[in-house]
Amino acid sequence: MVEIWGFWRSDNWGGRSWAFTVFLGMMVLHILAILLFTRGFLLTRTELSQYSQCSDVFDSPCSPPYDHNVNNSSGAPGCWTKPSVDRLVIIVFDAIRFDFVAPSTFYPEKKPWMDKLQVIHELASQRPSSARIFKAIADPPTTSLQRLKGLTTGGLPTFIDVGNSFGAPAIVEDNLIHQLVANGKRMVMMGDDTWVQLFPHHFNISYPFPSFNVKDLHTVDDGCVKNLLPTLYKEDWDVLIAHFLGVDHAGHIFGVDSSPMIEKLEQYNGILKNVVEVLESHSGPGDLHENTMLLVMGDHGQTLNGDHGGGSAEEVETSIFALSLKKPPTSALAAFDKSTCQLDMQGRRICLSSIQQLDFTVTVSALLGLPFPFGSIGHVNSELFALAAGTWNLKRLATHDRQSLSELDEWMQNYVNVLCINSWQVKKYIDVYSSLSLIGFSEKDLLHVSELYAQAQELWSLTPESSVLREKESSSTLLPAIKRQIEAYSAFLASVASLARSNWTEFNLKLMGIGFCVMLFSLFLHASSIKRLDNLCGLHSPSSGDSGNSFGMIFAYIAVLIRACSFLSNSYILEEGRVASFLLATTAMLQLRCAIMKKMMLLEALALVFLVPFLRISIELGQLKQAVSSLFLKMDPSRTLGINGDSQFWMSITQFVPILALMIVAYLLYKSTVCCSSHGILKYVIVGSLSNFVLIAIYWACNDNLLNLPMVPRVIMVNLIPRIIYAVGVFQVLILGIVQLLVRETTVNLEGSTIFKVLAMLSAWSSTIIVISGKQGPLAVLALLIGGWCIIRLMRLERNAENEYSGSSLFYALPVTQWSLLAVCMFFSTGHWCAFDGLRYAAAFVGFDEFNLIRQAILLTIDTFGFSHIFPIFGLPFLVACCCPSRQTKQLFSLRLCQVYLMYGLITAVSVTFTILCVTIQRRHLMVWGLFAPKFVFDVVGLVLTDIMICLSSLYYMV
């Protein structure tokens, strides 16, 4: 930092080493601020090392599930609760929406993907007391890792774990799988290999299959089908987990309303039918599956275009279908039946219930007679628990005389005892967590839950412990007392869950404040550096003759502040793309007015004005993907525009338009090489890009089956061409970097040389970005070219009285702001938004079928930030090279280029600073993890990427 301060105080500004050092220093400050703030904001909850043990239950005030005098060693039938189920089959259909499972009659309008799982409807209608459909509500973020972690630990997910979604670490805290192993249960797993990453040494037998190739709809599912049915006939397991991925991948690639999705659902219906047939055929007395429960469930839902990760209803609503092969007493289920019943399309009566996924772990543990995971804060669900009520051997539980109790009394007394153990475990966890964690829960919150627990325990101590009262009381007088106990325990558990959801993250306000102050300091350095460059250029505050520049500067400041301040509202964050397009349109209208008054640049002003509506339409199409009732849901351009896929004419048009746009881009690039004088190897770089454009056209033709090459397998062509394009692109960028670092600039025409270097760099990136982004790529490039050309040309409106350009930063304020707004519009118009379901995961597998973390992360980053960061930042020197007076010195040219990059970095840093301020203020907001935290992550990643691009640009462009 001392070296940076020395550079800042010196007068030798503008050189390559100076620029790189200053920009590197800014990047270090930003990274430091982000790390400090993130350490205070995105803290994970403290994972405690305690594990529940069977013997712990004797420390509780509740009745044990067996006689104290019975030796409950490893061979004992129960642990914390009396086991209701001997074997458990869990089939996970990844990303199963609730309306995939629920009958269509529960919805106002029938959709093509509904009523495909008919076997579930049939079982739920024929066996209402032993089969039930549940709407399972997940907690965001709804990525697979968080959901599997939540389903097995019984705790709430932590936002920062999203970063581990592509490389799941082993779970170290207490969880259901650990308890199964610790209590002698044998487990078999097949399907999604995330399970063996989370639990690497827990399964007796496992058949994992790679899970991250979203283009592959069948490998994981076929592996499950191959191993599932044969395993059901074996006796060497107690719990079987089969995790299918076809629906999730079909959603990511094709969307919900697509033929592959319908085919997958129909395939799953056939699989379930076969599984149920096997289970029922061996469910007789003494048979293998006499006491088996089947759970068919999803880990999360998905939006209509196949995305998930956020907190919308479509993403958090999935399903659980439970089937007990022993028929429970109807009265036990009816006692707590809160279901909604309706007739389906075949006239069958089907009932739907609801459950929180948070309650899954503790309910399954109670059914299997296991200790509840230490960190679980769930509530044993009464309806799911009641499905297996008939599997109890209704004998005396201890020394109390229960002959006077009916079957329902027996079940309810067992259930309230389970709730007592459940509440005791949760209270124990909350106390230990508060004592060991740095912050924990507030005293007021702890006092409130303690009072609720004390009230529940008081009811427990009054009723069930008096055997004399039991003998004298009838069932009619005992049941109300038991119900009061259940209500008291339920109120306590619900209060703890609500408290955890609202206060789980431990915000370190000190670190957050320090990080925010560092960001403010970086803004001060940005502004001071820009001012210093003005002074070094011999320029000062604008005179009266520079009123146009001054007005443009003020308007630019206002636009930046309006956009930054909009981040303080969750509504405006959702509308960020529309806000940016509105501000860009406002500046365009301002310049159109100026062009009309000066009678010049009318074409450019009109072109920019008319470009913005097209960007707005594309933003609307991208944003509507998040809407529940949107019609714009398909990745296929023809369906996105609502075109009938059966119309050959329109299908040909939609296939031809991207090719035409690509040809226009190639022609413009070719014309630029002809107009400019020869620059040796730089021209060959551009020629290489033109060759890549031809390969892109062939690649698209192969995907659309327009080319039939019998001698070359289509799979090879589809993967080989993108890899060739990537290799050529990397080689081009390396050549440009080596040439710039090793070859000293000798030309006196700095402006022309810079323009050609910009063209070479953008062309080197263009083919890679276009092939990753798909057929929207050429259209997006055209929009950028038109928008950039208009902004550059309209800078001529800001000439001063002497018909020369002002070298002051005031002159660049408005065009740099417009450049930044155009970049923001491109982010949203290419179908992205600031949420994890706004990532186009399919782009990470363009050219590859197998998963590699680093490679896929790079491709996904290029797709996400290519049009909004890479193109705009590397193209920023156009503003200086195209609009500066000729024959200027190298130092003056470099100073102006530094000014432009500093201003662009300042605009980005201001936006991120307000985002940090926003998440600080809204840290307790209901949408903090669903909206504000993803916005923060996208913005800080964008800021760091901007700093990196600016540092590389300073090495490449500075002379």
Secondary structure, 3 states (H helix, E strand, C coil): CHHHHHHHHCCCCCCHHHHHHHHHHHHHHHHHHHHHHHHHHCCCCCCCCCCCCHHHHHHCCCCCCCCCCCCCCCCCCCCCCCCCCCEEEEEEECCCCHHHHCCHHHCCCCCCCCCCCHHHHHHHHHCCCCEEEEEEECCCCCCHHHHHHHHHHCCCCCHHHHHHCCCCCCCCCCCHHHHHHHCCCCEEEEEECHHHHHCCCCCCEEEEECCCCCCCCCHHHHHHHHHHHHHHCCCCCCEEEEEECHHHHHHHHHCCCCHHHHHHHHHHHHHHHHHHHHHHHCCCCCCCCCCEEEEEECCCCCCCCCCCCCCCHHHHEEEEEEEECCCCCHHHHHCCCCCEEEECCCCCEEEEEEEEHHHHHHHHHHHHCCCCCCCCCCCCCHHHHHCCHHHCCCCCCCCCCCCCCCHHHHHHHHHHHHHHHHHHHHHHHHHHHHHHCCCCCCHHHHHHHHHHHHHHHHHHHHCCCCHHHHHHCCHHHHHHHHHHHHHHHHHHHHHHHHHHHHHCCCCCHHHHHHHHHHHHHHHHHHHHHHHHHHHHCCCCCCCHHHHHHHHHHHHHHHHHHHHHHHCCCHHHHHCHHHHHHHHHHHHHHHHHHHHHHHCCCHHHHHHHHHHHHHHHHHHHHHHHCCCCCCCCCCCCHHHHCCCCCCCHHHHHHHHHHHHHHHHHHHHHHHHHHHHCCCCCHHHHHHHHHHHHHHHHHHHHHHHCCCCCCCCCCHHHHHHHHHHHHHHHHHHHHHHHHHHHHHCCCCCCCHHHHHHHHHHHHHHHHHHHHHHHHHHHHHHHHHHHHHHHHHHHHHHHHHCCCCCCCCCCHHHHHHHHHHHHHHHHHHHHHCCCCCCHHHCCHHHHHCCCCCCCHHHHHHHHHHHHHHHHHHHHHHCCCHHHHCCCCCCCCHHHHHHHHHHHHHHHHHHHHHHHHHHHHHHHHCCCCCCHHHHHHHHHHHHHHHHHHHHHHHHHHHHHHCC
